Amino acid sequence: MSKPTAPLKGRAARLARLMPSTGPSTAARTPFVLLVVLLLGGGLITLLLLNSALNEGSFRLSELKRDTTELTDEQQALQRDVDGRSQPDALERRARELGMVPGGSPAFLGPDGTVRGKPTRATAPPPSPSPSPTPSADATADPDAPAPGPSVSPSGAVPAPDPAAVPSAQDSPTPTSPGR
């Protein structure tokens, strides 16, 4: 059997009126529902921001890959150009265009100051007979204009090039690489 409860008096009675004993009310559920809605909304917004950041990173990555491919292709083309220009026959042809001639026999200085070998002056080899010019090149050329190339004396010697006409290393353009 249960004991009858005595009526509450004073302070206990006031507290009992503030806390009703008749089941849960809707006012007690409102903060919980609001908390759940805020958590779900915050999670959804965070997910959208993360997704857009990943997409932006993906676009940037594909752009960088494309740039890397273009730069790799350019580097390979430049390397082929360097390889072609550094072949011995290409170097010789370019040196002759600049007026250079093969060197003579070298002389060496020993540590004690003695000279080994006999140095000789570098001279241009006699010009090789060139093939006959094509008729189309002669038809457009001025007949009064002098022939291009070095003049040859009756003895067959090629005169030394004029130092003012030979470009120096300071006059030549400095090679550059783009973007570096």
Buried (B, 14 or more C-beta within 10 A) or exposed (E): EEEEEEEEEEEEEEEEEEEEEEEEEEEEEEEEEEEEEEEEEEEEEEEEEEEEEEEEEEEEEEEEEEEEEEEEEEEEEEEEEEEEEEEEEEEEEEEEEEBBBEEEEEEEEEEEEEEEEEEEEEEBEEEEEEEEEEEEEEEEEEEEEEEEEEEEEEEEEBEBBEEEEEEEEEEEEEEEEEEE
